[in-house]
Amino acid sequence: MRPLSDGDFQGALPGALRAVEALDSDGDGVANLAEVQKGTLPGDASSLPRDVPCGAGGNPTYSVCKYDRRYAVKKLVVDVCGGSPSYADLEVFSALSPAAQEARIDEVLDLCMATEYWRGKNGQVWQLGHRKVRPVGTLKGGPEETGIVQLGDYYDDYALFAYSQLDDHDAREVLTADFFVTRSLTPLTTYSKSYLIPFQAVDLPHRSGNLTTAWALAYFTMFTALPRNAAAQAYRGYLGLDIAKQEGMYPVPNEPKDYDAKGVTQPLCTQCHATLDPLSYPFRNYNGITGSDQQVLRFIPNRIETFFGDQAPAISQIPEEGYIFGQKVNGLKEWAQVAANSDAFAVATVGDYWRFLMGAPPTPEQNAEFVGLWQRFKTTNGYSVRKMLHELIKTEAYGAP
């Protein structure tokens, strides 16, 4: 038989779909139409909505297809403590009342978050910081694991990141803090605020969390006049928006100006640079590794005019005012405040922990739980990662076998 023409195919398709919508093509107990409506795959038996009755029968150990506290506590110890509970501990847990089990799950989470596995150097929280800090061992400064070329000690960045994630601290401080953080072993790792630590030279009025550390300025700004890379990395690392993937695009009218004569007004460039360049302007006076030892890695008023004035005719016109999410900001500290208060920051932060604990981003059927988590992270949980995690481990997405 000859293939259908485009017109015949389109004409016959609605009727064909109606004919199979009541069928269960993959045999998972859910009709094709219900799977399409729920966002799962009607041809894949392993993909089915979580809010329909489970057709797989009983299980002698867990309550399959709904939240199971015994399963959840076992998974929690593995994920957050880095080990497995003993059989005896699980038997004791199973003998508790449902209310006591709920309380024990919360207690176990807090105990696990106090361990070195969770909060220590190279622990699970540190590892969540990798994509934000972008460590390079050969360029590391400081007293530990010093590299060949010592540009900056990114352990300071990890310390501030970990501090912001632990002990009910405000997670937004990773972008907004005017302080640094020291790490000590007493005997477990603790993190403490400090307003003066070695090799961090940005003055107090111009500090903005991990956006303005020595490592961020050395590695993301380096010798650049307009620090586009610094802005793009902050946007990607802390807000989960990758401009190279056309994410988080908020083009500003009449941009880009191409102050540094890089050719970004070419038609293929403007779609990204109309967002990226205004995003970068507030970074203009934060110096990387240009100039003398007394000038590097700090805020330099008129930095562009001082070091780059001869690079392009209009380069000194780069403003300190810029835009983020289409909102005008008057400098980097205001940029950081808008970023930290945004939905994107909450989504990215909660998403980090969701992917760590689940192994993948939220599925369509899990999305309602995920949205509720990041919304409450901003409101009732006050940007406390600890409080958010206590909610996350109670979700069906986490605790259903």
C-alpha positions, 0 to 999 in steps of 0.5 A: 500500500502506498504511504498516505499523503500529508493531507490524508494523514492529517485527515485520518489522524484524529480518528486514529487517536480517538480509536486508541485513547481508551487502550493501554498500549504499554500494559501499565494499567493506565489508558493512553489518553490518561498518560498523555494528559498526565505527561507520561509515555503511553508506549513505555510501561515504566512511565506512568502517572503517580496519582493513579492506582498501582496495578503491580500488586503487593510488596512484602517490604514497602507500600509500593506507589505511595509514600513509605516511611521505612523506605524513605528513612532508609533512602535518607540515611544513604543519601545524606549520611552516606551509609546504610541503616542497620537491620536492627535500626530499621526494625526499631523504626518499623515498630514506632507509631506513624507519628513517631516515624514522622518525627524520627525521619526529621531527627535523622535528617538533622543528624545526617546534616551535621556529619562531615559527609554532608557539610565537610570539605568535599562533602555533598554540599561542597559538591553541589557548589562545583558548577558555581565555583568552577575550581581549577587546581593548577590556579588555586591559591591559599594554604591548602592544595596550592596550585602552580599559578596561584590566582585565588583560593576558591576554598573561600567560595566553597566556604561561603556557599556551604555557609549559605546552605547550612544551619538555617542560614539565608541561601541568598547570602551566597550572592549578597553577603558583605562578609567572607566565611572561614572554615574550621574543624572543632572537631567537625567542620564549622563555618563562621562569618569573617569580615577580613580574611587573607587575599580577599581585597574587595572593600566592604561597600562593594562586596557581593557574595561569591560574585566578588571573591578573589577567585571569581574576579581572577578566573571569570574576569581575568584581563577582560574589559567588559566581564561578560563571562563573569555575568554569564557564569553567575547567571548560569551557576546561581540562577540556572540560566544558560544564555548560550542555550537561549535561556533567561533571555530578556533583551533590552531595547537598543542593546547591545551597544558594542562599547568594546568593539567586539562585533556583537551588533552583528545579526547573529550576535544580537539575540544573546548580547541584547541580554548579556551585555546589559547583564554584564555592565554592573561588573565593569569596575570589578578588576581581575588580574590587570594592573599592579598587585595593589590593583588586582582582585578588587573594586577599582572606580573607573577601572575601564578608563584606567586599564582599557581606555585605548581598546575602543573609541567608546569603551569608557562609555560602558555604564555601571547601570545594567539590567537583569530579568528586564529590570534596571539595576544601578550596580552589582550589589543591586544586581545580586539582590534582584537575582537572589530574590528571583524565582529563578534563584529559588528554582535553581537552588531547590533544583540542585537538591532535587537532582541530588536526591532524586537523580534527575530533574522533576518529571511531569507528574512530580512537577506540582510537588517541586513547584510547591517546594521552591515557592515555600522556600521563598516564603514560609521557609525563609530561604532555609535549605534545611527547612526545605529539605525537611519538606522534600523528604516528605514528598511522595516523589522522594519517599514512594518506592 
